Amino acid sequence: MTAKKILLVSANQLKIPYPVYPIGISYIKSFLADKLPEFEIRTFDFMDRNYSDFNDFLNLHNPDYICISFRNIDDVNLYKQESFINHYKNIIELIRNTSNSKIIIGGAGFSIFPELLFDLLNPDFAIYGEGEENLFHLITALEKNSDFSKINSLLYRKSGSVIFNKENQSLNKLSLQFEPELLNYYWQYSGMLNIQTKRGCPYNCIYCTYPIIEGRKVRTLDIDSIIETLSNLAEKQKVDYVFFTDSIFNIHNDYNRELAERMISKNLNIKWGAYFNFCDLDENILKLFQKAGLKHIEFGTESLCDATLKNYKKPFNVAEIIEISNICVKLGIDYAHFLILGGYGETEETINETFENSKRINHSIFFPFVGMRIYPGTELYKIAIEENKVDKKNDLLLPVYYISDKVDISLLKEKAKKTGKKWIFPDDDLSKIVNKMRLKNKKGPLWEYLVQ
């Protein structure tokens, strides 16, 4: 008897600042391979392939189920504003014209606009939020021709209407096997692989979609499974750099300490980076993380002005930013600050304060976003509605940005240049520098080579 076939598709094609390994479909494949060993499970990645390749792949393998992950809605770049919705439509249309497969969609981008994208793309089913267990239950139900209507986070059609089971659940023990073909591509072109240690975000930043995608409840993942994955990468694949893709790494530091200590005792010899904020962070724990291999920190700083931090509902202040920045310099940890300029509540005075305070930060680099991308379900969306920045009828699938009326964004680059620090704006082309470093087999995010 021929085995049933599942195809997992990563639709993402965004390569700026570097291609990101499609970790979501690897988690799902690892989970399904364990739960559904009788299925043949394959992956297809649009990062280095095109529609013609996909069409040939479908004709060759003829999958029974095609599960597509939509990671991004657009490039979140005010200067370019590239939407990926037509690309997603093309994928669905190609499948419909080529295959009789059941189409199931999900992913981070989908989970921001679940009902809207379900109606627009018209798949057979969709999974909101975490996909592993709910996708397993859906495929099992379809195979048995049994009732699927109570599956958590499922979207489907019934009598012409979209049904959305909004209840979600969470897993904390997930194995992860990287696809050899994908691993080789991303190790070469992005110089790192990705892994999660936790899901969910408890903070209340007014613009952020992480609580929508992953929920506010933080779930730490099984440390044994993480160590096993890291060991396999180091010993079998000779990979010595990973980036932890948690919304914020330094949440639940008791867990983080245990993870770091296990990495040290295992002598993994893996360097790593992660997203951090300035809460519950001090020199001692940074020393521990550094001993465990911490090489790069990307801080979600957003502003260097206390008034703006308060407006953005960030849980730290400028004094803490300066203090932790100085500790990073002292320890020799490479770090970068990611900022949002011109967002809610910004004025010329608060912008000037951010630029002035940047002069107090040494041996770092600044990556500013200009304006705030408005997403439904966020506090920023409510503010934008109240201030008539966006019409209630606008579904926001095409990018709309909140830009303070009290800021002249045309002056931002000039002000940044006057600080004497290194600022990289979204429209700055770094491809030549990055490619040159990759040819020298440099790993990690590489921005440390640009620091002034």
C-alpha positions, 0 to 999 in steps of 0.5 A, spaced: 500 500 500 502 506 498 504 511 503 499 517 504 503 524 503 504 530 507 508 536 504 510 542 508 511 548 504 515 555 507 512 560 503 517 566 505 522 569 500 524 575 504 532 575 504 533 581 508 537 582 512 538 574 511 534 568 509 531 565 516 531 558 516 523 556 516 524 553 523 516 552 524 515 547 519 521 543 522 518 543 528 511 541 525 515 535 521 519 533 527 512 532 531 508 529 525 514 524 523 513 522 530 506 521 531 504 519 524 510 514 522 506 511 516 506 518 512 511 520 507 513 527 509 516 532 505 518 539 505 518 545 500 522 552 501 520 558 496 526 561 499 531 558 493 526 555 489 520 558 484 513 557 482 516 552 476 520 548 481 513 548 485 509 545 480 514 540 478 515 538 485 507 537 486 507 533 479 512 528 482 510 527 489 502 528 488 501 529 496 495 528 499 495 534 504 499 540 503 500 545 509 503 552 508 506 556 513 506 564 511 511 567 516 510 574 513 505 579 511 510 584 508 517 587 509 515 591 515 519 597 511 516 604 510 521 605 505 519 599 500 512 597 503 512 590 499 506 586 500 507 578 500 499 577 499 499 576 491 505 571 492 501 567 497 495 567 492 499 564 487 501 558 491 494 557 492 492 558 485 498 553 483 496 548 487 488 548 485 490 548 478 495 542 479 493 538 485 487 535 489 490 535 495 487 538 501 490 545 503 491 547 510 495 554 512 498 557 518 504 560 520 505 567 524 503 572 518 497 568 518 495 568 525 495 576 525 489 575 520 486 568 521 479 570 518 481 575 513 486 570 510 482 564 510 476 568 506 481 571 501 486 565 500 480 560 501 484 553 503 480 547 505 483 548 513 487 553 517 491 552 524 491 559 528 497 559 533 501 553 534 500 548 529 504 541 531 498 538 535 492 541 532 495 539 525 496 532 527 489 532 530 486 534 523 490 530 519 488 524 523 480 526 523 480 527 516 484 520 515 478 517 519 473 521 516 471 523 523 469 529 526 474 535 526 469 541 528 472 541 536 479 541 534 483 547 537 485 553 533 482 550 527 478 554 521 474 551 516 467 552 512 461 550 514 454 552 510 458 557 507 461 561 513 468 561 516 468 557 523 474 559 527 475 555 534 479 560 538 481 556 543 488 554 543 493 550 547 500 549 548 506 544 548 512 544 552 516 538 549 518 539 542 523 535 538 527 538 532 530 535 526 533 540 521 532 538 514 539 537 511 538 540 504 535 546 508 540 546 513 546 546 508 543 552 504 541 557 511 548 555 514 551 558 508 547 564 506 545 566 513 550 563 517 546 561 523 540 556 524 534 558 529 531 554 535 526 556 540 527 555 548 520 558 549 514 561 546 509 567 548 510 574 551 507 577 557 509 584 555 504 590 553 508 593 547 503 597 544 505 595 537 507 588 538 503 582 535 507 576 539 502 576 544 497 575 538 501 569 535 504 566 541 499 568 546 501 572 553 502 565 557 510 564 556 511 556 555 518 554 556 520 548 552 523 542 554 531 543 556 533 536 554 530 536 547 533 543 546 540 540 548 539 534 544 538 538 538 544 543 539 548 537 540 546 534 534 547 540 530 554 541 533 557 534 533 553 531 526 552 537 522 558 541 525 554 547 526 557 552 531 552 558 531 545 558 533 540 564 534 534 563 539 528 566 536 524 567 542 520 573 543 525 575 548 530 570 551 531 573 558 524 571 560 524 566 566 531 567 568 531 561 572 530 556 566 535 560 562 540 559 568 539 552 567 539 552 560 546 555 560 549 551 565 547 545 561 550 548 555 556 549 559 556 542 562 555 539 555 561 543 552 557 544 546 562 549 543 556 553 540 556 561 539 549 564 540 545 570 539 538 572 541 533 578 542 533 581 549 530 587 553 533 590 559 529 587 564 531 582 570 538 583 567 545 584 570 552 582 569 552 576 573 547 573 568 550 576 562 557 572 564 553 566 565 550 566 558 557 568 555 560 562 558 555 558 555 556 561 548 552 568 548 556 572 542 550 577 540 545 581 543 539 584 539 536 589 544 528 591 542 530 598 545 525 602 541 527 609 544 532 612 548 527 617 551 523 615 557 517 619 555 517 615 548 518 608 552 512 610 556 508 611 550 510 605 547 509 601 554 516 598 554 518 595 561 524 599 562 528 606 562 534 609 559 538 609 565 537 601 564 539 601 557 545 605 558 547 600 564 546 594 560 550 597 554 556 598 558 556 591 561 556 588 554 562 593 553 565 591 559 564 583 557 566 584 550 559 581 548 557 584 541 550 588 541 545 592 537 539 596 539 533 596 534 529 602 535 522 605 532 523 612 530 516 617 529 511 612 533 506 614 537 507 620 542 514 622 538 516 629 537 522 632 535 524 633 542 523 626 544 527 624 537 532 629 539 533 626 546 534 619 543 539 621 538 543 625 543 542 619 548 545 614 543 552 618 544 552 615 551 552 608 548 559 605 545 561 600 541 554 598 538 550 599 532 543 602 531 537 599 527 531 604 526 525 602 524 521 608 521 514 609 524 510 603 527 506 598 522 499 598 524 496 591 526 489 589 528 488 586 535 494 591 538 493 597 542 496 601 537 490 599 532 485 602 537 489 608 538 490 609 530 482 608 530 481 614 535 486 618 532 483 617 525 490 615 522 486 609 519 479 607 517 475 602 520 474 599 514 481 598 512 483 591 513 490 592 514 493 587 509 497 592 505 501 595 510 499 602 514 504 605 518 503 610 524 507 616 524 507 621 529 504 628 526 510 632 530 516 628 527 519 630 520 522 623 518 525 626 512 530 629 517 532 622 521 538 620 517 541 627 517 540 627 525 543 620 525 549 622 522 551 627 526 551 623 532 557 620 530 554 613 531 553 607 526 546 607 524 543 602 519 536 604 516 531 599 513 533 602 506 541 602 507 543 596 502 548 592 506 548 586 501 555 587 498 558 587 505 554 581 508 556 577 502 563 579 502 563 576 509 559 570 508 565 568 502 570 569 508 565 563 512 563 568 517 557 566 521 552 570 525 548 576 524 555 580 522 553 587 524 558 587 529 563 588 523 559 595 522 560 598 529 563 604 530 
